[in-house]
Amino acid sequence: MYTSRRTKVITLSIVLIASLMALAGCEPANGERAERQAALEPVRVSISAVGNQMLFDTDELRIPANSQVTLVLVNPADSPAMAHNWVLVEHNRTEEVGIAGGMAGLEREYIPDHHAVLAHTALAQPGETVEVTFEAPPAGTYSYVCTVPGHYASMRGTLIVE
């Protein structure tokens, strides 16, 4: 059977485009993702608000790269005005994310839909403890902040991934 050069070029182009499309969406299958997460080193870190103040008990956390992190936020406050969250953001983006959090409102637990947000807890009411599990970002320096209105000015810190 005779195949023209044009037919071969079209067929090759279709195969190439299909291959590139497959590579572009090369997200691992669910089983592969689960295996990768299972291979990550589990790490548990804790941070606490300080009484009825707008402060975290530490302004620096360190975690290893290639880890699955469970961050525990303890809110020991007893004042109803002292709800808190913990939001991990790209380094030095706390101001804009803090402002956006206030605008997001209570119904969104003050978590903005912002590209700099990497992970976050739920809102911890006074006396509550909440946690979030996430994959550590690449090695580097990141920031964390409480995005409850007005809190971002003093409730912030640095997360170092080593």
C-alpha positions as CSV (number, residue, x, y, z in Angstrom):
1,M,0.0,0.0,0.0
2,Y,1.3,3.4,-1.0
3,T,1.4,6.1,1.7
4,S,2.1,9.6,0.6
5,R,4.7,11.8,2.3
6,R,1.9,14.2,3.3
7,T,0.0,11.4,5.0
8,K,3.1,10.4,7.0
9,V,3.7,14.0,8.1
10,I,0.1,14.4,9.2
11,T,0.2,11.1,11.1
12,L,3.5,11.9,12.7
13,S,2.2,15.4,13.7
14,I,-0.9,13.8,15.3
15,V,1.3,11.4,17.3
16,L,3.6,14.2,18.3
17,I,0.7,16.5,19.5
18,A,-0.9,13.6,21.4
19,S,2.4,12.8,23.1
20,L,3.0,16.4,24.0
21,M,-0.6,16.7,25.4
22,A,0.0,13.6,27.5
23,L,3.3,15.0,28.8
24,A,1.7,18.4,29.6
25,G,-0.8,16.8,31.9
26,C,1.6,14.3,33.4
27,E,0.2,14.5,36.9
28,P,0.9,11.1,38.6
29,A,-2.0,8.7,38.8
30,N,-3.7,8.5,42.2
31,G,-1.7,5.4,43.2
32,E,1.6,7.1,42.3
33,R,0.6,10.2,44.3
34,A,-0.3,8.1,47.3
35,E,3.0,6.3,47.1
36,R,4.9,9.6,46.9
37,Q,3.0,10.9,49.9
38,A,3.7,7.7,51.8
39,A,7.4,8.1,51.1
40,L,7.5,11.6,52.6
41,E,8.9,11.9,56.1
42,P,6.0,12.7,58.5
43,V,6.7,15.8,60.6
44,R,4.5,17.3,63.3
45,V,5.0,20.8,64.5
46,S,3.0,22.9,66.9
47,I,2.4,26.6,67.3
48,S,0.3,28.4,69.8
49,A,-1.3,31.8,70.2
50,V,-0.3,33.6,73.3
51,G,-3.3,34.0,75.7
52,N,-5.6,36.7,74.7
53,Q,-3.0,38.5,72.6
54,M,-2.5,38.8,68.9
55,L,0.8,36.9,69.0
56,F,2.2,33.5,68.1
57,D,4.5,31.9,70.7
58,T,7.2,31.7,68.1
59,D,8.2,33.7,65.1
60,E,10.2,30.9,63.4
61,L,9.5,27.3,62.5
62,R,11.8,24.9,60.7
63,I,10.8,21.8,58.8
64,P,12.7,19.4,56.6
65,A,12.2,19.4,52.8
66,N,10.5,16.3,51.4
67,S,8.2,15.9,54.4
68,Q,4.5,15.6,55.0
69,V,3.9,18.3,57.7
70,T,1.1,18.3,60.2
71,L,0.9,21.7,61.8
72,V,-1.1,22.0,65.0
73,L,-2.4,25.4,66.0
74,V,-3.4,25.8,69.6
75,N,-5.6,28.7,70.6
76,P,-5.6,29.0,74.4
77,A,-7.5,32.3,74.5
78,D,-10.7,32.8,76.4
79,S,-11.8,36.1,74.8
80,P,-14.4,35.6,72.1
81,A,-12.5,38.1,69.9
82,M,-9.4,36.0,69.8
83,A,-10.1,33.5,67.0
84,H,-6.9,32.7,65.0
85,N,-5.7,30.8,61.9
86,W,-2.3,30.0,60.5
87,V,-1.7,30.7,56.8
88,L,1.5,29.7,55.0
89,V,2.4,32.2,52.2
90,E,5.2,33.0,49.8
91,H,8.0,34.8,51.7
92,N,7.3,38.5,52.4
93,R,3.7,38.4,51.2
94,T,2.1,38.6,54.7
95,E,0.9,42.2,54.3
96,E,-1.1,41.6,51.1
97,V,-2.4,38.2,52.2
98,G,-3.3,39.6,55.6
99,I,-5.4,42.4,54.1
100,A,-7.0,40.0,51.6
101,G,-7.9,37.6,54.5
102,G,-9.8,40.4,56.2
103,M,-11.7,41.0,53.0
104,A,-12.4,37.3,52.5
105,G,-14.6,37.5,55.6
106,L,-15.7,35.1,58.4
107,E,-17.7,32.9,56.1
108,R,-14.3,31.9,54.4
109,E,-12.6,31.8,57.8
110,Y,-10.5,34.8,56.6
111,I,-8.7,32.7,54.1
112,P,-8.3,34.6,50.8
113,D,-8.3,33.1,47.4
114,H,-4.8,34.4,46.7
115,H,-2.0,32.8,44.7
116,A,0.6,33.3,47.5
117,V,-1.4,31.1,50.0
118,L,0.4,27.7,50.2
119,A,-1.4,26.0,53.1
120,H,-3.7,27.0,56.0
121,T,-5.6,25.8,59.0
122,A,-9.2,26.3,59.7
123,L,-10.2,29.1,62.1
124,A,-9.5,28.1,65.7
125,Q,-12.0,29.6,68.1
126,P,-10.8,30.4,71.7
127,G,-10.0,27.1,73.5
128,E,-9.8,25.1,70.2
129,T,-7.0,23.3,68.5
130,V,-6.9,22.8,64.7
131,E,-4.4,21.2,62.4
132,V,-3.6,21.0,58.7
133,T,-1.5,18.5,56.8
134,F,0.4,19.5,53.8
135,E,3.5,18.6,51.7
136,A,6.5,20.8,52.5
137,P,7.2,23.3,49.8
138,P,10.7,23.3,48.2
139,A,13.7,24.3,50.4
140,G,13.6,28.0,51.1
141,T,12.1,30.7,53.3
142,Y,8.4,31.2,53.6
143,S,6.2,33.4,55.8
144,Y,3.2,32.5,58.0
145,V,0.5,34.8,59.3
146,C,-2.9,34.9,61.0
147,T,-5.3,36.5,58.6
148,V,-8.1,37.4,61.0
149,P,-8.7,41.2,60.5
150,G,-6.0,43.2,62.3
151,H,-4.0,40.2,63.5
152,Y,-1.6,40.0,60.5
153,A,0.4,43.1,61.8
154,S,1.7,41.1,64.8
155,M,0.9,37.5,64.2
156,R,3.5,36.5,61.7
157,G,6.7,34.5,61.4
158,T,9.1,32.7,59.1
159,L,8.9,29.1,58.0
160,I,12.3,27.7,56.9
161,V,12.3,24.5,54.8
162,E,15.7,22.9,55.0
